[in-house]
Every structure is written in structure tokens, then in C-alpha cells.
Amino acid sequence: MKKITYLDSTLRDGAQGEGISFSTQDKLNIVKLLDELQIDYIEAGNPFSNPKDMEFFEKLSKVKLKHSKIAAFGSTRRKNIKAEDDANLKALVYCGVETVVIFGKSWDLHVTDVLNTTYEENLNMIYDTIRFLKQNGKNVIYDAEHFFDGYKSNSDYALKTLETAYNSGADAICLCDTNGGSLPSEIAEIVEEVIKELPDVKIGIHAHNDMEMAVSNSISAVQHGATLVQGTLLGIGERCGNANLLAIIPTLQFKLGYKGIPEKILETFTTFAIKSAEIMNITMPNGMAYVGKSAFAHKGGMHIDGVTKVSSSFEHINPEKVGNNRRFLTSEVAGRSTLIKSIQKVDKNIKRADAITDEVIKLIKEKEHKGYQYEGADASLELLIRKKLGLYKSYFELVTFRTITEQHTKAGYFPATAILRIKVGDKIELSVGDGQGPVDALDKALRKALEKFYPNLKTFKLTDYKVRILDSEKGSSATTRVIIESRDENNIFTTVGVSYDIIEASFKALVDAIEYKLLLDEKKQNNNI
């Protein structure tokens, strides 16, 4: 069984994605997560490219990693100078890490029209750079930039660049589909040819996602001999992104039997993905393979019936293998079976024929008639069921609240203030919050009050907010449905609120979100006792 080596480029290639901006602390947090995941190499960027990276490498030198190795990143020497005279290469020698990733040109177009040099000088640049780093004790991974385009343009020269990297001492050579324009069949054919030419070299794949092929191309490369895979967390990266390691790793291990990450660690994969998204300050797509909120969500009645009887009938793997959960969505097409599953999630002893089952289903239908929709709003549905079953615990009581909105001369800025009183036990807390609009102000005021009693709420945040007008013909008096998606370090969940007043609807959904977060924390604490 082959062992796959993984190199994560989130902090380098991933950081080039639109809307991605890491602080030094963000980078350190990602390094710690990747080490927990037992990723082999963490590509941390160029240590002297800017002041932020200089600070990061300085702090990184003090972090003790259990498994991962840090890799610095750089390019081949500049044309027409000696490697020892290249400031960037000298910086890599003294950056304090043992592994260096170096990229060089494989495409004849880039040699002549981008570097504006000769084929021979480009080969010299590759050879001199790797030789210099090897002489200074570095482990060198050579990234053959634009290799697949280069091979299709001039296969002899593209292969010559790889031979040069090998002859100069490269420890591994990674074939890069930099433009993301290759097909899996092309990747397979070219990787096989490379391995025929260089049978003793560790070959890797670095794929971009410009045709939604990055994961497929990476897997195809492994199937045809590559043993080093580069990618990023959640597939972030320049343009359409990079290969998503969170899809590649379980596919290679569960579907194809390759060794890589211990299965015990894969069982925390979904939590790991959520933490990654939190650090990156992005919303993880619900439909993301393996770790997405909807990856094992079932809505159609036939699907639900099938997966209930035989899980493999509509699930390609057991969700627990990647730390995810099976979910049954309550909707007009789901039917009674789904509702019973939701009820039994709260109390597994309740049977289909029990009178309380009919009472709960009747309550849910009544709420739906008023405009509530529990498809996907799993948290609000569980709280509603708990209330009807007498298993609901109130963590706080809202006494009063009001909001004040203002007009501001600054375009796009609508300041609001929320004032509320809550009761926790026998204590009443008054809180004031200012925000961008009344919902934001209410959120801040409520958190400020509750965090004194429940400090864990600091790890909880709202990630999405949707408003739907249900009966628009009524104009400003129409019923409004608000759906809020929230997450903490381990979970993503959705709540719903309905009212003629958009502020009240928002607040209902917000209160449900906070109560569900507190319920999750209590469950976790009870399980750890």
C-alpha cells in the first residue's frame, strides 16, 4: 500500500485567493491545525518577501511541531548571475527551515517570452539553484511550473527541465498544472511518461481548479504514479483556487486504499474544516464533499427511506468516518418518516404510534402554516421538539428589548443601538449594543449580556443571514422569515424566525441560535463527565 506525502500550500498559494488575508496569528493557527492533521509539509511562503512574512517566520521558529515540516518557498536564481549572489536564495539558506520549495520554468513560452532568456540559461538557472541549496544542506522540492502546458508545447524541453532538476539533486519533483487547463486523461498520460523517463524520482502533482478538475487531476496523477500531492484547505487559491486537500485525502484513503492521514484523525475532519473556515473568515460551502453541512443531508422521501434501511443505498461512505453527521431535512417532500427521525434524535424511546408523535407533528405543521420552514433549520426544529416533549431547558429569559436606528451622512452606514434586559437565574442584566443596523446591534447587546454567564459564546458567530418576504401582496405588513446560519469551533447549524416585524423575526432566529449553541455545549460537557 503506497504512502502519499501531502504538502499544504494554504499559507502561500491559498493566500493568493481573492478575499483571503491572513494575519500572522491566523497563519500560526493554521500551522497548528495542519500539524494536528499530520500533514507532511506546510509551505509557509517566502520568509523575506515582506515584513509580515518575516514576522511570521520569526514566530514560527518558536513553535514546536509534532509531525509537520515547514517548507520555505522561492524561485530559481535570476538569469545571468551566480546562485550564491542571488539575495533570495541566500535568504532561503538562512531562513531556519530544512525544506525549500523552488519553482522554475518548464514551458518554452515562459522561457522566451516571460523570462526573456534562452533555453540553456533556464536549465542553468534550475541546476545552479538546486545545487546551491543542496550544498547548503536543504531538502529541495522542485515545482515544475506550467509543466503540463510546457509538455504539450515542447515535450522534449519540458522533460529536459525535469532531468536537470533531478541531476542537480532535487529530492522530489512536482508537476504543476498552473493554468488549471488540463484534463484527467492528459494528466494520467503525461505523469506516466515522466515516470518512465525518471523512474527513481519522487513525483508530485500541483493542480489548479480553473475547470473544476483540480481534485480529479490530483487523484489521476496518484493513480498513475505520483506520491506527493500539493493542495490547500477548502481549495482556496488564485483565480478558481487550488486542489482541495479535504476532498483529496479521504478519497485517496477510503476509495483507493492509499496511506496518508491516520483514520482516527480523519474522524475529526469536519471539525477541522470548520475551524479552518473560521480562521480564514470564509463560509464553507454547504455542498463541499465529505465535510460540508449538506454532504450527508437527505430530503427526498425515497432517499430517506433508503438510507434509513441501508445507509449505503444513498451514502457513499459512513459520515462518521470524516466526523460529519447524517441529516434528514424536514420539508414538503420529506414526510412523516423524517419528522419521526427528528423526534427520535431528541428522545430515541418515542415510537411512531405514540400519541406524542402526532402532537409534535401537528405542532410543526401549525408552525409551517405560519411561515416557518424547518428544512435545513435543524437547530430551531430540535428546540421546538424539545419544548413540546418537556425536555427544553431555558438558559436565559428575555425581559424587554428595543432598537433605535439613526440616519447617517456617511454613505452605506446605518448605525443602530439595541437596549435589552435578560434574566439568567435570579439575575437581571441590562445591556447596550451598537451595530451596523438593528439586527447587528441586537446580536452585540445579547452577546455582551450573556457572555458574563456563558463565556463559551465567544467562540460562536453568525455566518449567514437570509430574509424572505412570504406574502408580498400585503406590502409592508407582510410576514417575514429570517434564516440565520451560525457556527462555533465544531458545528454549523441553522435557525429560523418568523414575524410581521423583520426585527422580531431576526431576534427569534438569533435567540434560537444562541440557545442551541448553549445546548450543544451542555451536551458536550455531559458526554465528557
C-alpha angles and dihedrals in degrees: 000000000000121000115226119213115214127207117189117208099180093119094049115024093020092053088062091068118112112266094014116124121161125199118212089258091050089055092049091050091052091049090054092049092049090049090053088051089052095236106175100223131021112200102213101181134245109328095212104033095102141352093262092056091045089055091045095053091046092054092039091060088066095052115097112216123199099203117353126086121215117234124198119212133223146136136254116279119283115269121273098013134094119263091236089057095053109105094207093053092047088052090053090053091056099036093103100243128107099216126065128185112209125188126204139170122278100162115086089214090062093046094055103028104030105029090029092215140112129276090246095051091051089054089049090051090054095045097044094047097051093040091052093050093046091051087055093054101260129147102228128206109188116211110205097210117215088000098154093049088045092051092050090049100042114355095181093056095041090054090046090060089054093048089051091052090049094047091051091056108265111171093209136005120214120201110218126208088196097169092044091227103122128103125228090248090055091047091051095050096045095045089053091051092049092051090050089054095042107026095162097053126097102238124205139186129225111183133184123208105229092128097030086257102111096102093041092047092049092050091046090053091052092048088056098047113289114132101179119070125190124195146124138255112273088357096277118164147107119330106342093358138247134287109299109237091195088066098036099051100055091040093054092045104038099033103032104024100237120153119239124113120028111257091233089062092046087060087070094046097114093050088048090053092050091050090049092052090048092055091046091048092229133125112249110229111252091223096054111134117261097348104044121111090242097041091103100019117128126198111157115087093230091050092049093047091049098047090046091057099037115006094202090061090081104008122071092204138008105272090221089068088072097031095257130127136234111242131193112207117221109225145128090278097044099068134185097322092063093050091051090052089052091050093048090051086066097037116010091192094068113103132209092249096049117117091231089060091062090046093053093046090048090052092050091050091050091052091048089053088056091054105272117137118194098184101122092355089105096153096055090045092054092048091050091051092047091053092052093046093049091244096113120118119199111220094184141357124228108224102178139336138181136175132213120200126196138198114236130196091223109094115247095011119115109172119200136180126211124199119189144161122214131183122217112181104318095333124099118205125197115206137180125197133183121204150149096283130345098285092054090047092051091048091053094045093049093047092048091054098043099043088071088064100028111033091179089076087081088077092053125090141165113248104177138021124191129181125197126185106215103191105024093173088075090064116204092359093059122129113260127207118200123193120193125191116204138178142188129187093293110020145049117202140164133222134188136210130185130194143131085250116067092210093054092046090051092047092051090054091045093051091049090051093053094044091050091050089053090047091053091050091051092049090050092049092049091050090053095051 
